[in-house]
Amino acid sequence: MKPLVRSILVLACSLWLGSALADALLIDVRSPEEYAQRHLPGATLLPLDRIGSEIQQLAPDKDTPIQLYCRTGNRSAMAQQLLQQLGYRQVSNLGGIDAAATTLQLTPQP
């Protein structure tokens, strides 16, 4: 994807998500090791293999806005699908950590 097109898409996505980004539960679905190396500020670690069994503790309200990210976007896409199957209605896949950082205008931290 061309950089200009990507920038426009990121901006459009940010505007579309609006205030939901500010109030959303930000979840990193990678492994604890990956999270320890680098993660987004404010992100909660909930690995893909535990998200189905532990999401209810973090978000008992199925209308809670949830933003997901991983390394490349694959695991967060699987997590999004699972959460939607569980009845969560406001789940967004931000893709990989770098794309999520750009969209949320955050700097990953160690």
C-alpha positions as CSV (number, residue, x, y, z in Angstrom):
1,M,0.0,0.0,0.0
2,K,1.3,3.4,-0.9
3,P,2.3,5.6,2.1
4,L,-0.2,8.4,1.2
5,V,-3.1,5.9,0.9
6,R,-2.1,4.3,4.2
7,S,-1.9,7.7,5.9
8,I,-5.4,8.6,4.6
9,L,-6.8,5.3,5.7
10,V,-5.3,5.6,9.2
11,L,-6.7,9.2,9.5
12,A,-10.1,8.0,8.3
13,C,-10.1,5.1,10.7
14,S,-9.1,7.4,13.6
15,L,-11.9,9.8,12.8
16,W,-14.4,7.0,12.4
17,L,-13.5,5.5,15.7
18,G,-13.8,8.9,17.3
19,S,-14.1,9.0,21.0
20,A,-14.4,5.2,21.2
21,L,-10.6,5.1,21.0
22,A,-10.2,7.3,24.1
23,D,-12.6,5.2,26.1
24,A,-11.8,1.8,24.7
25,L,-10.2,-1.1,26.4
26,L,-6.9,-1.6,24.6
27,I,-5.9,-5.3,24.6
28,D,-2.6,-6.8,23.4
29,V,-3.2,-10.4,22.4
30,R,0.4,-11.4,22.0
31,S,2.5,-13.5,24.4
32,P,3.8,-12.3,27.7
33,E,7.3,-12.3,26.3
34,E,6.3,-10.1,23.3
35,Y,4.5,-7.8,25.6
36,A,7.5,-7.5,27.9
37,Q,9.7,-6.5,25.0
38,R,7.4,-3.8,23.6
39,H,3.8,-2.8,24.1
40,L,1.6,0.3,23.8
41,P,1.0,2.4,26.9
42,G,-2.3,1.6,28.6
43,A,-2.6,-1.8,26.9
44,T,-3.7,-4.8,28.9
45,L,-2.0,-8.1,28.1
46,L,-4.6,-10.8,27.3
47,P,-3.0,-13.4,25.1
48,L,-5.2,-14.9,22.3
49,D,-5.2,-18.3,24.0
50,R,-6.8,-16.8,27.2
51,I,-9.0,-14.1,25.8
52,G,-12.1,-16.2,25.5
53,S,-11.9,-17.3,29.2
54,E,-10.8,-14.0,30.7
55,I,-12.5,-11.3,28.8
56,Q,-15.6,-11.3,31.0
57,Q,-13.4,-10.2,34.0
58,L,-12.1,-7.2,32.0
59,A,-15.2,-6.3,30.1
60,P,-18.4,-7.6,31.7
61,D,-20.5,-5.2,29.6
62,K,-20.7,-6.5,26.0
63,D,-21.0,-2.9,24.7
64,T,-17.5,-2.0,26.0
65,P,-15.4,-0.7,23.1
66,I,-12.5,-3.0,22.7
67,Q,-9.4,-2.3,20.6
68,L,-7.1,-5.3,19.8
69,Y,-3.6,-5.5,18.5
70,C,-0.9,-8.1,18.1
71,R,2.4,-8.3,16.1
72,T,1.0,-8.3,12.6
73,G,-2.8,-8.3,12.9
74,N,-3.5,-12.0,12.5
75,R,-4.0,-12.9,16.2
76,S,-6.0,-9.7,16.8
77,A,-8.2,-10.7,13.9
78,M,-8.8,-14.1,15.4
79,A,-9.5,-12.4,18.8
80,Q,-11.9,-10.0,17.2
81,Q,-13.9,-12.9,15.6
82,L,-14.0,-14.8,18.9
83,L,-15.1,-11.7,20.9
84,Q,-17.9,-11.0,18.4
85,Q,-19.0,-14.7,18.7
86,L,-19.2,-14.1,22.5
87,G,-21.5,-11.2,21.9
88,Y,-19.2,-8.2,22.2
89,R,-20.5,-5.5,19.8
90,Q,-17.8,-2.9,19.7
91,V,-14.6,-4.8,18.8
92,S,-12.0,-3.3,16.5
93,N,-8.8,-4.9,15.2
94,L,-6.1,-2.3,15.1
95,G,-3.7,-4.7,13.4
96,G,-0.1,-5.0,14.3
97,I,1.6,-3.0,17.0
98,D,3.1,-0.5,14.6
99,A,-0.3,0.2,12.9
100,A,-2.0,0.4,16.3
101,A,0.6,2.9,17.5
102,T,0.1,5.0,14.4
103,T,-3.7,4.9,14.7
104,L,-3.7,5.7,18.4
105,Q,-0.8,8.1,18.1
106,L,1.1,6.3,20.9
107,T,4.8,5.3,21.2
108,P,5.4,1.7,22.0
109,Q,7.4,1.2,25.3
110,P,9.6,-1.5,26.6
